[in-house]
Amino acid sequence: MYAGPQYGQAEAGLYGAQSGYGGDGYDGANMGAFGSKQVRMAFIRKVYGLLTIQLTISVGFIALFVFSEGMKGFARQNTWLIWVAFGATFVVMIMLACCGDLRRQTPHNYILLFLFTLAESFLLGVISSVYKTEAVLIAVIITAIVCLSLTLFAFQTKIDFTVFNGIAFVAVIVLMVFGLVLAFWPNKIAYLIYSALGALIFSAYLVIDTQMLIGGTHSVQISEEEYVFATLNLYLDIVQLFLFILQLVGEATKN
């Protein structure tokens, strides 16, 4: 199982489709329709509650595949499950990104989000099993520290990063092309640059999506009805950041 540029490029493509700059999940600066501060805070708590559940499931799958030789062997003997999981993430992603009514409708939105999380967590577990246990643990710790720091920064800073959403989307497209080139012409130095750029881009996306969640005076914001959409945004930011950091740490810990 190769966890190089091909996977990162494909996932970036899914993220780009989900990101949907200017889509119906976003609104402009006039936020009067979003109600009171209490409503917004309840929305933020719901999003981070769902995100915590997603990350807990993902970490559980990663630990299961990293520490269990039986699970590693099971994944190698049943490679079709990897393709099923990858297909499931793609289909559910499209459904949540393109069908606004579906992602706002309970319990359908929760079911789809749960299915997506299971499929994505399985893929994360399989990919993590390729790396040394030490590399995976370091990547998890670094990702947690970076995500916490960037989230606190996004909540505190007066700079409006949501205006750079379009530029970030273009950067993802460039990253996809970079990953496609590396898939055919692999190069260790270029691979490290690719991983570092990926980590940087999705760090920026985490700040942007967090500020969209916060609301207030930010230029681009997410409606309080779009709690599943907002959760998916943040979850994918963290997943992508973890994968790129894992690639960097994996290369650094090779013998």
PEZI-V247592 format. One record per pair of residues at least 12 apart in sequence whose ideal C-beta (glycine too) atoms are under 10 Angstrom apart, sorted by sequence separation. I is the first residue (numbers start at 1). J is the second residue. D is the distance in Angstrom with one decimal. If there is no record, write none. Layout:
I J D
I J D
This chain:
96 108 10.0
124 136 10.0
128 140 8.8
178 190 8.0
179 191 9.5
182 194 5.8
208 220 8.2
95 108 9.3
96 109 7.5
99 112 9.2
178 191 9.9
181 194 9.0
182 195 9.9
209 222 8.2
213 226 9.5
95 109 9.8
212 226 9.5
213 227 9.3
178 193 8.3
179 194 6.3
96 112 5.8
178 194 5.4
179 195 9.8
95 112 6.1
96 113 7.2
212 229 9.9
213 230 5.1
179 197 9.9
212 230 7.3
213 231 9.1
92 111 9.6
93 112 9.5
175 194 7.4
178 197 7.2
179 198 8.1
92 112 5.3
95 115 9.8
96 116 7.1
178 198 8.7
210 230 9.5
213 233 7.9
91 112 9.5
92 113 8.1
95 116 9.0
209 230 7.4
212 233 7.5
213 234 7.2
92 114 9.6
175 197 6.2
212 234 9.7
92 115 5.6
93 116 6.8
174 197 8.5
175 198 5.8
209 232 9.6
210 233 9.0
91 115 9.3
92 116 4.2
209 233 4.3
210 234 7.0
91 116 9.2
92 117 9.4
175 200 9.7
208 233 9.0
209 234 5.6
89 115 9.0
90 116 9.8
92 118 9.8
93 119 9.7
171 197 8.1
172 198 9.1
175 201 6.0
209 235 9.8
88 115 6.5
89 116 6.0
92 119 7.1
93 120 9.2
171 198 9.7
174 201 8.8
175 202 9.1
206 233 9.0
209 236 8.7
210 237 8.5
88 116 7.4
89 117 9.4
91 119 9.2
92 120 9.1
205 233 8.1
206 234 7.1
209 237 5.7
89 118 9.5
90 119 9.1
171 200 8.7
172 201 6.3
205 234 9.4
208 237 8.7
88 118 8.1
89 119 4.7
171 201 4.9
172 202 8.4
206 236 9.7
207 237 9.0
88 119 4.0
89 120 5.3
171 202 9.6
205 236 8.4
206 237 4.2
87 119 8.4
88 120 8.7
89 121 9.9
169 201 9.9
205 237 5.0
206 238 7.0
85 118 8.1
86 119 7.6
89 122 9.2
168 201 6.6
171 204 7.7
172 205 7.9
204 237 9.3
205 238 9.9
85 119 4.3
86 120 9.3
88 122 8.9
89 123 6.9
168 202 9.0
171 205 8.8
202 236 8.3
203 237 8.3
206 240 9.1
84 119 8.0
85 120 7.7
88 123 9.5
202 237 5.5
205 240 7.7
206 241 6.7
85 121 8.9
86 122 9.3
168 204 5.6
169 205 9.0
201 237 9.9
202 238 8.2
205 241 8.5
85 122 4.6
86 123 6.3
167 204 8.9
168 205 5.5
202 239 8.7
203 240 9.6
81 119 9.8
84 122 9.0
85 123 5.3
202 240 4.2
203 241 6.2
85 124 9.8
165 204 9.8
168 207 9.5
169 208 9.8
201 240 8.3
202 241 4.6
82 122 7.9
85 125 9.6
86 126 9.9
164 204 7.3
165 205 8.7
168 208 6.0
201 241 9.2
202 242 9.1
81 122 7.2
82 123 6.9
85 126 8.0
164 205 9.7
167 208 9.7
168 209 9.5
199 240 8.5
200 241 9.5
202 243 8.8
203 244 9.2
81 123 9.8
198 240 6.9
199 241 6.0
202 244 6.7
203 245 9.7
161 204 7.3
164 207 9.1
165 208 5.6
198 241 8.2
199 242 9.2
201 244 8.5
202 245 9.5
82 126 5.8
161 205 9.5
164 208 6.5
165 209 8.8
199 243 8.9
200 244 8.5
81 126 8.5
82 127 9.4
161 206 9.9
162 207 9.1
163 208 9.0
198 243 7.7
199 244 4.0
161 207 5.1
162 208 5.7
165 211 9.7
198 244 3.7
199 245 5.5
75 122 8.5
79 126 9.2
161 208 5.0
162 209 8.8
165 212 7.9
197 244 8.2
198 245 9.0
199 246 9.7
159 207 9.1
160 208 9.6
161 209 9.5
162 210 9.6
163 211 9.8
195 243 8.7
196 244 7.6
199 247 8.6
161 210 8.7
162 211 5.1
195 244 4.9
196 245 9.5
198 247 7.8
199 248 6.8
75 125 7.7
76 126 9.1
157 207 8.2
161 211 5.5
162 212 5.6
194 244 8.4
195 245 7.9
198 248 9.1
75 126 5.0
160 211 6.9
161 212 9.2
195 246 8.7
196 247 9.2
74 126 9.9
75 127 10.0
150 202 10.0
154 206 7.5
155 207 9.9
159 211 8.9
162 214 9.5
195 247 4.1
196 248 6.5
72 125 9.3
76 129 8.9
146 199 8.2
150 203 5.9
153 206 9.6
154 207 4.6
194 247 8.2
195 248 4.7
71 125 7.3
72 126 8.6
75 129 6.6
149 203 9.5
150 204 8.8
153 207 6.6
154 208 8.1
157 211 8.4
165 219 8.8
166 220 9.5
194 248 9.9
195 249 9.4
71 126 9.0
75 130 9.9
150 205 9.8
151 206 7.2
154 209 8.6
155 210 7.1
163 218 8.5
164 219 9.8
165 220 5.8
192 247 8.3
195 250 8.9
61 117 9.4
65 121 9.7
73 129 9.9
143 199 9.2
146 202 9.9
147 203 8.7
150 206 5.1
151 207 8.3
154 210 3.8
155 211 8.4
160 216 9.5
162 218 4.7
163 219 5.1
164 220 9.7
191 247 7.6
192 248 6.8
195 251 7.5
57 114 8.5
61 118 8.3
64 121 9.3
65 122 8.5
68 125 9.5
72 129 4.8
142 199 9.4
146 203 6.5
150 207 5.4
153 210 8.7
154 211 5.2
160 217 7.2
161 218 8.1
162 219 5.1
163 220 7.3
191 248 9.5
64 122 9.6
71 129 7.3
72 130 9.1
152 210 9.5
153 211 9.9
154 212 9.6
155 213 9.6
160 218 5.2
161 219 9.4
162 220 4.0
54 113 7.6
58 117 7.0
61 120 8.9
62 121 7.6
65 124 8.3
66 125 7.6
147 206 6.5
151 210 5.6
154 213 8.6
155 214 6.4
158 217 8.8
159 218 9.9
160 219 5.6
161 220 9.6
162 221 7.3
192 251 6.1
50 110 8.3
53 113 9.2
54 114 8.7
57 117 5.4
58 118 9.5
61 121 3.9
65 125 3.5
69 129 9.4
146 206 8.3
150 210 7.3
154 214 7.1
160 220 8.7
162 222 9.8
191 251 7.3
192 252 9.0
53 114 8.6
56 117 9.6
57 118 6.9
60 121 7.4
61 122 6.0
64 125 6.0
65 126 6.2
68 129 8.8
54 116 8.7
55 117 9.1
58 120 7.0
59 121 8.5
61 123 8.7
62 124 5.6
63 125 8.3
65 127 8.6
66 128 5.4
67 129 9.5
151 213 9.8
50 113 7.0
54 117 4.7
57 120 9.0
58 121 4.3
61 124 6.1
62 125 5.3
65 128 5.8
66 129 6.0
147 210 9.6
188 251 7.4
50 114 9.6
53 117 7.8
54 118 9.8
57 121 5.1
58 122 9.4
61 125 3.9
62 126 9.6
64 128 9.6
65 129 4.2
66 130 9.9
154 218 9.7
56 121 9.6
57 122 9.9
58 123 9.7
59 124 8.9
60 125 8.7
61 126 8.8
62 127 8.8
63 128 8.8
64 129 9.2
65 130 9.4
66 131 8.1
175 240 9.7
54 120 8.4
55 121 9.3
58 124 5.5
59 125 9.8
62 128 4.7
66 132 9.1
67 133 7.1
188 254 9.9
50 117 9.2
54 121 8.1
57 124 9.8
58 125 8.2
61 128 8.4
62 129 8.6
66 133 5.5
172 240 9.2
66 135 9.7
67 136 9.6
175 244 9.4
58 128 9.8
63 133 9.9
66 136 5.2
1 72 9.6
25 96 9.9
65 136 9.2
66 137 8.1
14 86 9.6
25 97 8.7
17 90 9.0
63 136 8.8
1 75 7.5
23 97 7.7
24 98 9.7
62 136 6.7
63 137 9.6
66 140 9.6
1 76 7.5
11 86 9.5
14 89 6.9
18 93 5.6
23 98 8.9
25 100 7.2
62 137 9.7
10 86 7.8
14 90 6.3
17 93 6.7
18 94 8.5
24 100 4.9
13 90 9.2
17 94 6.9
20 97 5.9
23 100 8.2
24 101 9.8
62 139 9.5
63 140 9.1
1 79 8.1
11 89 8.5
15 93 8.6
18 96 7.2
19 97 8.3
20 98 8.4
25 103 8.2
62 140 7.2
7 86 8.9
10 89 9.6
11 90 9.9
14 93 5.1
18 97 4.4
24 103 10.0
25 104 9.5
10 90 8.6
13 93 9.9
14 94 8.6
17 97 5.8
18 98 9.3
24 104 9.9
1 82 7.5
16 97 10.0
17 98 8.4
59 140 7.1
11 93 9.9
15 97 9.9
58 140 9.9
14 97 8.8
151 234 8.8
59 144 9.5
147 234 8.9
150 237 9.1
151 238 9.8
55 143 9.9
150 238 9.9
55 144 9.1
147 237 8.1
147 238 5.6
150 241 8.9
55 147 9.2
146 238 9.2
144 238 9.1
147 241 6.8
143 238 6.8
146 241 6.6
147 242 8.8
143 239 9.2
146 242 9.4
143 241 5.7
144 242 9.1
142 241 9.2
143 242 4.4
146 245 7.5
142 242 8.7
143 243 9.2
143 244 9.4
139 241 9.6
140 242 7.1
143 245 5.5
48 151 9.2
139 242 6.2
142 245 5.3
143 246 8.2
139 243 8.6
141 245 9.7
142 246 9.1
139 244 9.2
140 245 8.9
14 120 9.6
136 242 9.5
139 245 4.8
140 246 8.5
142 248 8.9
143 249 9.9
138 245 8.5
139 246 4.0
142 249 7.2
138 246 8.7
139 247 8.6
141 249 9.8
11 120 8.9
139 248 8.0
140 249 9.7
135 245 9.8
136 246 6.7
138 248 9.8
139 249 4.8
44 155 9.6
135 246 6.8
138 249 5.0
139 250 7.7
11 123 8.7
116 228 9.8
135 247 9.5
137 249 9.3
138 250 9.4
135 248 9.4
136 249 8.2
113 227 9.7
117 231 9.6
128 242 9.0
135 249 4.7
136 250 8.5
138 252 8.7
139 253 9.7
113 228 5.5
117 232 9.4
120 235 7.9
124 239 6.8
127 242 9.7
128 243 9.3
131 246 6.2
134 249 8.6
135 250 4.8
138 253 7.5
7 123 8.0
112 228 7.8
113 229 9.8
116 232 7.4
120 236 8.4
123 239 9.2
127 243 7.0
130 246 9.4
131 247 8.8
134 250 9.9
135 251 8.9
109 226 9.8
132 249 9.0
135 252 7.8
136 253 9.8
109 227 8.4
110 228 7.5
113 231 6.8
117 235 7.4
121 239 9.2
124 242 7.6
128 246 7.0
131 249 7.8
132 250 7.3
135 253 4.6
7 126 9.9
8 127 9.9
104 223 9.1
109 228 4.4
113 232 6.9
116 235 8.5
120 239 6.5
124 243 7.7
127 246 7.6
131 250 4.6
134 253 6.0
135 254 8.7
3 123 9.7
7 127 6.5
108 228 9.6
109 229 8.9
112 232 9.5
116 236 9.6
123 243 9.7
127 247 9.6
130 250 8.1
131 251 9.9
3 124 9.9
104 225 5.3
132 253 5.7
103 225 9.2
104 226 7.1
106 228 9.3
109 231 9.6
113 235 8.7
117 239 10.0
124 246 9.2
128 250 9.7
131 253 8.0
132 254 8.4
3 126 8.4
4 127 9.9
100 223 9.9
103 226 7.3
104 227 8.8
105 228 9.7
109 232 9.8
131 254 9.6
132 255 9.3
3 127 4.3
103 227 9.2
104 228 7.5
1 126 6.1
2 127 9.3
3 128 8.2
100 225 9.0
103 228 4.8
104 229 8.5
1 127 7.1
3 129 9.2
4 130 9.7
100 226 8.3
102 228 9.4
103 229 5.8
3 130 5.0
1 129 7.5
2 130 7.6
3 131 7.3
1 130 5.3
100 229 8.4
103 232 8.3
29 160 9.5
96 228 6.6
97 229 8.0
29 162 9.5
96 229 7.0
96 231 9.9
97 232 8.1
26 162 8.9
96 232 6.0
26 165 8.4
93 232 8.0
92 232 9.5
22 165 8.5
93 236 8.7
21 165 5.2
22 166 8.3
21 166 5.6
19 165 7.8
21 167 9.9
21 168 8.5
22 169 9.8
89 236 10.0
21 169 5.2
19 168 8.1
20 169 9.1
21 170 9.6
19 169 5.9
16 168 9.9
16 169 6.3
19 172 7.4
15 169 9.3
16 170 9.6
16 171 10.0
16 172 4.9
15 172 6.4
16 173 6.5
12 171 9.7
13 172 8.2
16 175 9.3
12 172 5.2
13 173 8.8
15 175 9.8
16 176 7.2
12 173 8.4
15 176 9.5
12 174 9.8
13 175 9.7
51 213 10.0
9 172 9.9
12 175 5.5
13 176 5.6
47 210 9.9
12 176 5.0
11 176 9.5
12 177 10.0
48 213 8.7
9 175 7.3
10 176 8.4
12 178 9.6
13 179 9.2
44 210 9.6
47 213 6.0
8 175 7.8
9 176 5.0
12 179 7.0
13 180 9.7
8 176 8.8
9 177 8.3
11 179 9.5
9 178 7.8
10 179 8.2
44 213 6.2
5 175 9.4
8 178 9.5
9 179 3.0
10 180 9.6
43 213 7.8
44 214 7.1
5 176 9.6
8 179 5.5
9 180 5.7
43 214 9.8
44 215 8.4
7 179 8.7
9 181 9.4
43 215 8.1
5 178 7.6
6 179 7.0
9 182 8.1
10 183 9.9
40 213 9.1
41 214 9.9
5 179 3.9
6 180 8.4
8 182 9.2
9 183 7.0
40 214 7.9
41 215 9.7
4 179 8.4
5 180 7.6
8 183 10.0
40 215 5.1
47 222 8.8
5 181 8.3
6 182 8.5
7 183 9.9
39 215 9.7
40 216 8.0
5 182 4.0
6 183 5.0
47 224 9.6
50 227 7.0
54 231 7.0
58 235 8.2
4 182 7.2
5 183 5.4
37 215 8.9
46 224 8.9
49 227 9.3
50 228 7.5
53 231 9.2
54 232 8.8
4 183 7.6
5 184 9.7
37 216 8.9
43 222 8.5
47 226 9.2
51 230 8.8
52 231 9.9
55 234 9.5
43 223 8.8
44 224 9.2
47 227 5.3
50 230 8.8
51 231 5.3
54 234 8.8
55 235 7.3
58 238 8.6
62 242 8.8
2 183 9.5
5 186 7.9
34 215 6.3
40 221 9.4
43 224 4.2
46 227 5.0
47 228 8.7
50 231 4.4
51 232 9.3
54 235 5.0
58 239 7.2
4 186 7.5
34 216 10.0
42 224 8.0
43 225 8.8
45 227 9.8
46 228 9.5
47 229 9.4
48 230 9.5
49 231 8.8
50 232 9.1
51 233 9.6
53 235 10.0
54 236 10.0
43 226 8.8
44 227 9.2
47 230 4.8
48 231 8.3
51 234 5.4
55 238 6.8
59 242 9.9
2 186 10.0
31 215 5.8
40 224 6.6
43 227 6.1
46 230 8.9
47 231 5.1
50 234 9.2
51 235 5.9
54 238 8.8
55 239 9.0
58 242 8.6
62 246 9.7
5 190 9.0
9 194 8.9
27 212 9.5
31 216 7.6
39 224 6.1
42 227 9.6
46 231 8.2
47 232 9.7
50 235 8.4
54 239 9.1
5 191 6.7
8 194 7.5
12 198 7.4
15 201 9.8
19 205 7.8
26 212 7.0
31 217 8.5
44 230 8.7
47 233 9.1
48 234 8.1
4 191 6.8
8 195 7.7
11 198 9.6
15 202 8.0
25 212 8.9
29 216 9.8
31 218 8.8
34 221 7.5
43 230 7.8
47 234 7.0
51 238 8.0
55 242 9.7
27 215 9.3
29 217 7.3
34 222 9.4
47 235 9.9
5 194 5.9
9 198 9.2
12 201 8.4
19 208 9.4
29 218 7.6
34 223 6.7
35 224 7.1
4 194 8.9
5 195 8.5
8 198 5.8
12 202 8.5
15 205 7.9
19 209 8.5
28 218 10.0
29 219 5.3
31 221 6.0
33 223 8.3
34 224 5.6
4 195 9.2
11 202 9.9
28 219 7.0
29 220 8.1
30 221 9.6
33 224 9.4
34 225 9.3
28 220 7.0
29 221 7.8
31 223 9.3
5 198 9.1
26 219 9.9
27 220 7.7
28 221 7.7
31 224 9.8
8 202 9.9
26 220 5.4
27 221 5.6
26 221 6.9
27 222 7.6
25 221 9.8
26 222 6.2
27 223 5.7
25 222 5.7
26 223 7.7
27 224 10.0
22 220 8.6
25 223 6.5
21 220 8.3
24 223 8.5
27 226 9.4
25 225 8.6
26 226 8.3
25 226 4.4
24 226 8.5
23 226 9.6
25 228 9.4
26 229 9.1
25 229 4.4
24 229 9.2
25 230 7.7
23 229 8.6
25 232 9.6
25 233 8.5
20 229 8.6
18 229 8.4
19 232 9.9
20 233 9.6
18 232 6.4
19 233 7.3
18 233 7.2
15 232 9.6
19 236 8.5
15 233 8.8
18 236 6.5
19 237 9.8
15 236 5.1
14 236 7.7
15 237 8.1
12 236 9.6
15 239 8.8
11 236 7.9
15 240 6.3
14 240 9.6
11 239 7.4
12 240 6.9
11 240 6.1
12 243 9.7
8 240 7.5
11 243 7.0
12 244 9.7
11 244 9.9
8 243 5.9
7 243 7.1
8 244 6.5
8 246 9.9
8 247 7.1
3 243 7.7
7 247 9.3
5 247 8.5
3 246 7.7
4 247 7.2
3 247 7.2
4 250 9.6
3 250 7.9
